[in-house]
Amino acid sequence: MATMSMGQSELWRTLFSGTVYKAGQGNYARLGTLIALLVLIAYGGYAWSQIFPNDQPIWKWGLPVVLGGLAAWIAYRMIHFPPFADFLIATESEMVKVKWPTARELRAATFVILANVIILALFLFITDIVWRFLLYQIGVLRIPGLFLPGSNM
């Protein structure tokens, strides 16, 4: 008979317990993770109901609710699984250290990025026109309507 490793037994112990691992630490990261998982579970239940639109209510709604409830409990317990919870706690503690920009800094950075995008787009547009003209003149590019007499380019 195979024996369970330490990680597997800890996982099963976490799934069937009601304790909170390191309560008060990483609350926002855990809550955000739980909400994202619950949204995915709810979407899975909705997708199930769309796959079987004309089935009996027990198959269309009953099974997704039961499986969704089970998946929600597993998701709730997984955010308290020690290795995963430690990761979320560390993530939240690192996010606190981030220097978030002020509204003025954000506007200035946005302006710089948009200006660079516009300048790059104009450069590429002009470069494209120049190369298209040069390649047409040396006979490499022969597209009907491109730099031909009577064309609109």
PEDAMO-V130454 format. One record per residue. N is the residue number from 1. RES is the residue in one letter. SS is DSSP state (H for helix, E for strand, L for the rest). PHI is phi as a letter, one per 30 degrees, with the letter a starting at -180 (NA if undefined). Layout:
n:N res:RES ss:SS phi:PHI
n:N res:RES ss:SS phi:PHI
This chain:
n:1 res:M ss:L phi:NA
n:2 res:A ss:L phi:d
n:3 res:T ss:L phi:c
n:4 res:M ss:L phi:d
n:5 res:S ss:L phi:d
n:6 res:M ss:H phi:d
n:7 res:G ss:H phi:d
n:8 res:Q ss:H phi:d
n:9 res:S ss:H phi:d
n:10 res:E ss:H phi:d
n:11 res:L ss:H phi:d
n:12 res:W ss:H phi:d
n:13 res:R ss:H phi:d
n:14 res:T ss:H phi:d
n:15 res:L ss:H phi:d
n:16 res:F ss:L phi:c
n:17 res:S ss:L phi:c
n:18 res:G ss:L phi:c
n:19 res:T ss:L phi:d
n:20 res:V ss:L phi:c
n:21 res:Y ss:L phi:d
n:22 res:K ss:L phi:h
n:23 res:A ss:L phi:e
n:24 res:G ss:L phi:i
n:25 res:Q ss:L phi:c
n:26 res:G ss:L phi:i
n:27 res:N ss:H phi:d
n:28 res:Y ss:H phi:d
n:29 res:A ss:H phi:d
n:30 res:R ss:H phi:d
n:31 res:L ss:H phi:d
n:32 res:G ss:H phi:d
n:33 res:T ss:H phi:d
n:34 res:L ss:H phi:d
n:35 res:I ss:H phi:d
n:36 res:A ss:H phi:d
n:37 res:L ss:H phi:d
n:38 res:L ss:H phi:d
n:39 res:V ss:H phi:d
n:40 res:L ss:H phi:d
n:41 res:I ss:H phi:d
n:42 res:A ss:H phi:d
n:43 res:Y ss:H phi:d
n:44 res:G ss:H phi:d
n:45 res:G ss:H phi:d
n:46 res:Y ss:H phi:d
n:47 res:A ss:H phi:d
n:48 res:W ss:H phi:e
n:49 res:S ss:H phi:d
n:50 res:Q ss:H phi:d
n:51 res:I ss:H phi:d
n:52 res:F ss:L phi:c
n:53 res:P ss:L phi:d
n:54 res:N ss:L phi:c
n:55 res:D ss:L phi:d
n:56 res:Q ss:L phi:d
n:57 res:P ss:H phi:e
n:58 res:I ss:H phi:d
n:59 res:W ss:H phi:d
n:60 res:K ss:H phi:d
n:61 res:W ss:H phi:c
n:62 res:G ss:H phi:d
n:63 res:L ss:H phi:d
n:64 res:P ss:H phi:d
n:65 res:V ss:H phi:d
n:66 res:V ss:H phi:d
n:67 res:L ss:H phi:d
n:68 res:G ss:H phi:d
n:69 res:G ss:H phi:d
n:70 res:L ss:H phi:d
n:71 res:A ss:H phi:d
n:72 res:A ss:H phi:d
n:73 res:W ss:H phi:d
n:74 res:I ss:H phi:d
n:75 res:A ss:H phi:d
n:76 res:Y ss:H phi:d
n:77 res:R ss:H phi:d
n:78 res:M ss:H phi:d
n:79 res:I ss:L phi:d
n:80 res:H ss:L phi:c
n:81 res:F ss:L phi:d
n:82 res:P ss:H phi:e
n:83 res:P ss:H phi:d
n:84 res:F ss:H phi:d
n:85 res:A ss:H phi:d
n:86 res:D ss:H phi:d
n:87 res:F ss:H phi:d
n:88 res:L ss:H phi:d
n:89 res:I ss:H phi:d
n:90 res:A ss:H phi:d
n:91 res:T ss:H phi:d
n:92 res:E ss:H phi:d
n:93 res:S ss:H phi:d
n:94 res:E ss:H phi:d
n:95 res:M ss:H phi:d
n:96 res:V ss:H phi:d
n:97 res:K ss:L phi:d
n:98 res:V ss:L phi:d
n:99 res:K ss:L phi:d
n:100 res:W ss:L phi:d
n:101 res:P ss:L phi:d
n:102 res:T ss:L phi:d
n:103 res:A ss:H phi:d
n:104 res:R ss:H phi:d
n:105 res:E ss:H phi:d
n:106 res:L ss:H phi:d
n:107 res:R ss:H phi:d
n:108 res:A ss:H phi:d
n:109 res:A ss:H phi:d
n:110 res:T ss:H phi:d
n:111 res:F ss:H phi:d
n:112 res:V ss:H phi:d
n:113 res:I ss:H phi:d
n:114 res:L ss:H phi:d
n:115 res:A ss:H phi:d
n:116 res:N ss:H phi:d
n:117 res:V ss:H phi:d
n:118 res:I ss:H phi:d
n:119 res:I ss:H phi:d
n:120 res:L ss:H phi:d
n:121 res:A ss:H phi:d
n:122 res:L ss:H phi:d
n:123 res:F ss:H phi:e
n:124 res:L ss:H phi:d
n:125 res:F ss:H phi:d
n:126 res:I ss:H phi:d
n:127 res:T ss:H phi:d
n:128 res:D ss:H phi:d
n:129 res:I ss:H phi:d
n:130 res:V ss:H phi:d
n:131 res:W ss:H phi:d
n:132 res:R ss:H phi:d
n:133 res:F ss:H phi:d
n:134 res:L ss:H phi:d
n:135 res:L ss:H phi:d
n:136 res:Y ss:H phi:d
n:137 res:Q ss:H phi:d
n:138 res:I ss:L phi:d
n:139 res:G ss:L phi:i
n:140 res:V ss:L phi:d
n:141 res:L ss:L phi:c
n:142 res:R ss:L phi:b
n:143 res:I ss:L phi:c
n:144 res:P ss:L phi:e
n:145 res:G ss:L phi:i
n:146 res:L ss:L phi:c
n:147 res:F ss:L phi:h
n:148 res:L ss:L phi:c
n:149 res:P ss:L phi:e
n:150 res:G ss:L phi:i
n:151 res:S ss:L phi:d
n:152 res:N ss:L phi:c
n:153 res:M ss:L phi:c
